[in-house]
């Protein structure tokens, strides 16, 4: 995701067709603007739309899921 000339991203792997979410990276210039939450939510929407399950390995993703348990429907 590119915002104001900065790139935020989620590092992932695809073991067995699942999306293992490994690390969320948001540049310092974008922190505190909800970028990480938006990035995770878009990733979860993508997984759901494509019939994929996610395997949370990133501490931010795990924390996000605790705050938004409705997304546990896409967790393997």
Secondary structure as the mmCIF struct_conf table of DSSP 4:
data_model
#
loop_
_struct_conf.conf_type_id
_struct_conf.id
_struct_conf.beg_label_comp_id
_struct_conf.beg_label_asym_id
_struct_conf.beg_label_seq_id
_struct_conf.end_label_comp_id
_struct_conf.end_label_asym_id
_struct_conf.end_label_seq_id
STRN STRN1 UNK A 2 UNK A 3
TURN_TY1_P TURN_TY1_P1 UNK A 4 UNK A 5
STRN STRN2 UNK A 6 UNK A 7
STRN STRN3 UNK A 9 UNK A 13
HELX_RH_3T_P HELX_RH_3T_P1 UNK A 15 UNK A 17
STRN STRN4 UNK A 19 UNK A 25
HELX_RH_3T_P HELX_RH_3T_P2 UNK A 28 UNK A 30
TURN_TY1_P TURN_TY1_P2 UNK A 31 UNK A 34
HELX_RH_AL_P HELX_RH_AL_P1 UNK A 35 UNK A 49
TURN_TY1_P TURN_TY1_P3 UNK A 50 UNK A 51
STRN STRN5 UNK A 54 UNK A 56
BEND BEND1 UNK A 58 UNK A 58
HELX_RH_AL_P HELX_RH_AL_P2 UNK A 59 UNK A 67
HELX_RH_3T_P HELX_RH_3T_P3 UNK A 69 UNK A 74
STRN STRN6 UNK A 75 UNK A 75
#
